[in-house]
Amino acid sequence: MSEEPKTSDSRVFVYKPDGSLQCGMGKGIPPEEMEKELEGIKVYSRENRPDGKMHIQVCGSPTGQVNVYEIPASSLKEAEKRGFKKFEP
């Protein structure tokens, strides 16, 4: 039997809306570009995905797409200071 490696720091996911708007009225910020806002925080993974919430269907309204980043739990407060929120899928 092999044991899974133990990590000293648990991880959390944080997100921020990508800024995209319905009907192509606003382009979203790619996850790689937005990641610069997390400078100094270790990022284990990143992706662009729907936020899982219902959104009004009107041209010019937010699409609900968000950039999600996996970071150390110890960096959550710092990420929140930079405008990110904890992602709860």
Backbone as a chain_set.jsonl record, in Angstrom:
{"seq": "MSEEPKTSDSRVFVYKPDGSLQCGMGKGIPPEEMEKELEGIKVYSRENRPDGKMHIQVCGSPTGQVNVYEIPASSLKEAEKRGFKKFEP", "coords": {"N": [[0.829, -1.198, 0.0], [0.53, 2.165, -0.882], [1.021, 5.394, 0.426], [-0.691, 8.509, 0.103], [1.008, 11.509, -0.794], [1.673, 13.833, 1.803], [0.617, 17.14, 2.333], [1.752, 20.257, 3.57], [0.169, 22.417, 3.535], [-3.161, 23.155, 3.055], [-5.388, 23.523, 0.243], [-7.326, 26.004, -1.488], [-9.989, 27.255, -3.596], [-10.25, 30.211, -5.465], [-12.022, 32.95, -6.995], [-12.802, 35.277, -9.66], [-14.952, 37.366, -11.528], [-14.726, 37.22, -15.111], [-15.31, 39.387, -16.668], [-16.632, 39.226, -19.083], [-19.324, 39.893, -21.364], [-22.755, 39.315, -22.302], [-23.884, 38.52, -25.652], [-21.576, 39.132, -26.951], [-20.69, 41.642, -26.231], [-18.674, 42.409, -24.583], [-15.414, 41.427, -24.024], [-13.913, 38.735, -22.258], [-11.411, 38.572, -19.631], [-8.553, 36.674, -20.04], [-7.663, 33.731, -18.084], [-4.881, 33.455, -17.648], [-3.911, 36.05, -17.919], [-5.308, 37.459, -15.886], [-4.25, 36.186, -13.717], [-1.965, 37.535, -13.016], [-2.751, 39.364, -11.136], [-2.588, 37.958, -8.852], [0.006, 37.93, -8.108], [2.847, 36.815, -6.365], [1.505, 34.952, -4.912], [1.24, 31.493, -4.707], [0.046, 29.634, -7.424], [-1.704, 26.821, -8.174], [-3.421, 25.754, -10.079], [-5.5, 26.856, -12.831], [-8.501, 28.028, -14.347], [-11.132, 28.874, -16.677], [-14.523, 29.161, -16.141], [-18.128, 28.542, -15.871], [-19.987, 30.306, -13.332], [-21.983, 28.915, -12.083], [-24.374, 29.983, -11.302], [-27.658, 31.407, -11.792], [-28.362, 33.699, -14.425], [-29.611, 36.77, -15.698], [-30.897, 36.943, -19.003], [-29.838, 39.04, -21.097], [-28.61, 41.168, -23.55], [-25.435, 42.561, -23.047], [-25.354, 42.096, -20.346], [-23.555, 40.505, -17.596], [-21.872, 37.408, -18.345], [-21.499, 35.408, -16.514], [-19.253, 33.922, -16.468], [-16.27, 32.955, -14.886], [-12.909, 33.343, -13.658], [-11.054, 30.883, -12.167], [-8.911, 29.972, -9.542], [-6.577, 27.794, -8.007], [-5.199, 27.936, -4.91], [-2.872, 28.191, -2.071], [-4.415, 27.61, 1.093], [-3.577, 29.263, 3.105], [-3.125, 31.651, 1.838], [-5.531, 32.792, 1.294], [-6.756, 35.084, 2.557], [-5.122, 37.182, 1.622], [-5.62, 37.019, -1.138], [-8.322, 37.688, -1.114], [-8.134, 40.357, -0.346], [-7.316, 41.377, -2.708], [-9.523, 41.357, -4.26], [-10.593, 38.877, -4.962], [-12.791, 36.061, -4.455], [-13.747, 33.327, -2.315], [-14.253, 30.282, -3.929], [-17.026, 28.295, -4.145], [-18.037, 25.497, -5.342]], "CA": [[0.0, 0.0, 0.0], [1.276, 3.421, -0.879], [0.277, 6.508, 1.006], [-0.664, 9.742, -0.675], [1.909, 12.475, -0.161], [1.009, 14.788, 2.679], [1.03, 18.516, 2.093], [1.719, 21.033, 4.799], [-0.774, 23.52, 3.355], [-4.328, 22.781, 2.274], [-5.638, 24.423, -0.881], [-8.684, 26.51, -1.708], [-10.206, 27.859, -4.901], [-10.752, 31.581, -5.448], [-12.47, 33.338, -8.331], [-13.166, 36.651, -9.963], [-15.596, 37.399, -12.844], [-13.772, 37.546, -16.177], [-15.698, 40.635, -17.321], [-17.304, 39.022, -20.368], [-20.731, 40.302, -21.413], [-23.571, 38.584, -23.259], [-24.003, 38.992, -27.039], [-20.267, 39.559, -27.415], [-20.524, 43.073, -25.996], [-17.494, 42.624, -23.742], [-14.545, 40.256, -23.996], [-13.423, 38.358, -20.936], [-9.975, 38.569, -19.373], [-8.095, 35.284, -19.946], [-7.15, 33.37, -16.761], [-3.437, 33.688, -17.572], [-3.696, 37.486, -17.726], [-5.82, 37.835, -14.567], [-3.385, 35.573, -12.7], [-0.98, 38.542, -12.616], [-3.288, 40.018, -9.938], [-2.241, 37.09, -7.718], [1.469, 37.904, -8.026], [3.354, 36.548, -5.02], [0.723, 33.844, -4.35], [1.417, 30.268, -5.492], [-1.161, 29.188, -8.119], [-1.54, 25.42, -8.565], [-4.192, 25.523, -11.307], [-6.377, 27.965, -13.226], [-9.439, 27.719, -15.426], [-12.286, 29.743, -16.877], [-15.702, 28.296, -16.072], [-19.344, 29.232, -15.417], [-20.061, 30.409, -11.869], [-23.009, 27.998, -11.591], [-25.549, 30.724, -10.86], [-28.56, 31.851, -12.863], [-28.132, 35.081, -14.831], [-30.589, 37.338, -16.615], [-30.482, 36.814, -20.395], [-29.982, 40.339, -21.738], [-27.355, 41.618, -24.145], [-24.7, 43.521, -22.225], [-25.273, 41.616, -18.96], [-22.448, 39.558, -17.391], [-22.114, 36.033, -18.785], [-21.373, 34.469, -15.399], [-17.973, 33.222, -16.577], [-15.307, 33.396, -13.884], [-11.589, 32.72, -13.638], [-10.911, 30.181, -10.887], [-7.517, 29.646, -9.244], [-6.311, 26.964, -6.834], [-4.095, 28.558, -4.172], [-2.765, 27.702, -0.69], [-5.431, 28.162, 2.004], [-2.95, 30.322, 3.897], [-3.098, 32.872, 1.031], [-6.905, 33.217, 1.008], [-6.997, 36.469, 2.998], [-4.417, 38.082, 0.701], [-6.365, 37.002, -2.4], [-9.557, 38.448, -0.888], [-7.76, 41.775, -0.357], [-7.125, 41.735, -4.112], [-10.811, 41.3, -4.949], [-11.034, 37.516, -5.264], [-13.674, 35.454, -3.461], [-13.628, 31.875, -2.22], [-15.146, 29.588, -4.872], [-17.739, 27.156, -3.552], [-18.799, 24.897, -6.454]], "C": [[0.864, 1.249, 0.0], [0.385, 4.526, -0.322], [0.364, 7.703, 0.089], [0.287, 10.714, 0.004], [1.121, 13.48, 0.668], [1.526, 16.185, 2.372], [0.881, 19.286, 3.389], [0.682, 22.149, 4.724], [-1.961, 23.043, 2.527], [-4.568, 23.849, 1.206], [-7.098, 24.837, -0.939], [-8.753, 27.057, -3.124], [-10.77, 29.26, -4.7], [-11.139, 31.953, -6.873], [-12.704, 34.838, -8.42], [-13.849, 36.619, -11.329], [-14.599, 37.832, -13.923], [-14.141, 38.81, -16.96], [-16.409, 40.467, -18.646], [-18.795, 39.362, -20.258], [-21.458, 39.533, -22.509], [-23.645, 39.302, -24.605], [-22.675, 39.548, -27.553], [-19.969, 41.026, -27.178], [-19.326, 43.396, -25.107], [-16.684, 41.35, -23.677], [-14.062, 40.001, -22.576], [-11.908, 38.427, -20.844], [-9.539, 37.109, -19.248], [-7.519, 34.981, -18.556], [-5.658, 33.664, -16.596], [-3.133, 35.166, -17.31], [-4.134, 37.924, -16.326], [-4.939, 37.284, -13.443], [-2.319, 36.552, -12.209], [-1.431, 39.283, -11.361], [-2.976, 39.215, -8.674], [-0.726, 36.986, -7.544], [1.91, 37.743, -6.569], [2.604, 35.434, -4.307], [0.912, 32.644, -5.277], [0.077, 29.869, -6.101], [-0.894, 27.778, -8.633], [-2.282, 25.096, -9.856], [-5.06, 26.738, -11.573], [-7.312, 27.467, -14.312], [-10.519, 28.791, -15.499], [-13.493, 28.828, -16.929], [-16.93, 29.103, -15.68], [-19.388, 29.264, -13.891], [-21.139, 29.524, -11.26], [-24.274, 28.677, -11.111], [-26.416, 31.086, -12.067], [-28.302, 33.334, -13.145], [-29.22, 35.515, -15.791], [-30.038, 37.249, -18.039], [-30.784, 38.107, -21.131], [-28.622, 40.735, -22.303], [-26.721, 42.699, -23.274], [-24.606, 43.134, -20.758], [-24.094, 40.655, -18.82], [-22.842, 38.141, -17.804], [-22.116, 35.04, -17.627], [-20.111, 33.636, -15.496], [-16.999, 33.823, -15.568], [-13.971, 32.7, -14.108], [-11.376, 32.176, -12.236], [-9.459, 29.74, -10.727], [-7.435, 28.805, -7.979], [-5.053, 27.51, -6.162], [-3.977, 27.931, -2.778], [-3.826, 28.374, 0.193], [-4.862, 29.314, 2.824], [-2.899, 31.662, 3.15], [-4.496, 33.432, 0.742], [-7.151, 34.679, 1.378], [-6.338, 37.472, 2.054], [-5.147, 38.158, -0.644], [-7.659, 37.805, -2.268], [-9.274, 39.951, -0.874], [-7.621, 42.29, -1.788], [-8.4, 41.58, -4.934], [-11.309, 39.927, -5.332], [-11.927, 37.012, -4.134], [-13.455, 33.956, -3.457], [-14.672, 31.243, -3.128], [-15.721, 28.361, -4.212], [-18.585, 26.516, -4.648], [-20.081, 24.223, -6.013]], "O": [[1.807, 1.372, 0.782], [-0.821, 4.577, -0.567], [1.355, 7.894, -0.615], [0.372, 10.749, 1.232], [0.039, 13.918, 0.276], [2.724, 16.386, 2.174], [-0.002, 19.005, 4.199], [0.355, 22.76, 5.741], [-1.777, 22.571, 1.405], [-4.008, 24.943, 1.272], [-7.986, 24.109, -0.495], [-7.732, 27.293, -3.769], [-11.656, 29.472, -3.871], [-10.656, 31.357, -7.836], [-12.79, 35.551, -7.42], [-13.378, 35.911, -12.22], [-13.745, 38.687, -13.691], [-13.376, 39.255, -17.816], [-16.76, 41.46, -19.283], [-19.43, 39.154, -19.224], [-20.861, 39.147, -23.514], [-23.492, 40.521, -24.688], [-22.658, 40.348, -28.489], [-19.102, 41.601, -27.836], [-19.01, 44.569, -24.91], [-17.21, 40.298, -23.312], [-13.835, 40.929, -21.8], [-11.21, 38.352, -21.855], [-10.097, 36.375, -18.433], [-6.95, 35.867, -17.918], [-5.223, 34.077, -15.521], [-2.207, 35.491, -16.566], [-3.421, 38.671, -15.655], [-4.89, 37.85, -12.351], [-1.82, 36.407, -11.093], [-0.598, 39.779, -10.602], [-3.087, 39.73, -7.562], [-0.236, 36.057, -6.903], [1.421, 38.429, -5.671], [3.005, 35.01, -3.223], [0.761, 32.766, -6.492], [-0.922, 29.772, -5.389], [0.022, 27.56, -9.427], [-1.831, 24.26, -10.64], [-5.327, 27.543, -10.68], [-6.956, 26.59, -15.1], [-10.783, 29.508, -14.535], [-13.502, 27.839, -17.663], [-16.799, 30.232, -15.207], [-18.885, 28.353, -13.233], [-21.204, 29.392, -10.038], [-25.161, 28.018, -10.567], [-25.957, 31.071, -13.209], [-28.056, 34.119, -12.23], [-29.697, 34.721, -16.603], [-28.844, 37.455, -18.255], [-31.854, 38.259, -21.72], [-27.606, 40.646, -21.614], [-27.392, 43.629, -22.825], [-23.867, 43.761, -19.998], [-23.67, 40.053, -19.806], [-23.989, 37.726, -17.636], [-22.675, 33.949, -17.747], [-19.911, 32.729, -14.687], [-16.915, 35.041, -15.416], [-13.911, 31.608, -14.674], [-11.497, 32.899, -11.248], [-8.855, 29.203, -11.656], [-8.134, 29.068, -7.0], [-3.98, 27.544, -6.765], [-4.882, 27.217, -2.347], [-4.096, 29.566, 0.05], [-5.589, 30.235, 3.195], [-2.654, 32.7, 3.766], [-4.632, 34.427, 0.031], [-7.705, 35.43, 0.575], [-6.933, 38.498, 1.725], [-5.275, 39.238, -1.221], [-8.05, 38.517, -3.194], [-10.097, 40.736, -1.346], [-7.786, 43.481, -2.049], [-8.364, 41.663, -6.161], [-12.354, 39.813, -5.972], [-11.831, 37.479, -2.999], [-13.032, 33.376, -4.457], [-15.841, 31.626, -3.099], [-14.982, 27.483, -3.767], [-19.722, 26.932, -4.871], [-20.811, 23.682, -6.843]]}, "num_chains": 1, "name": "protein.A"}
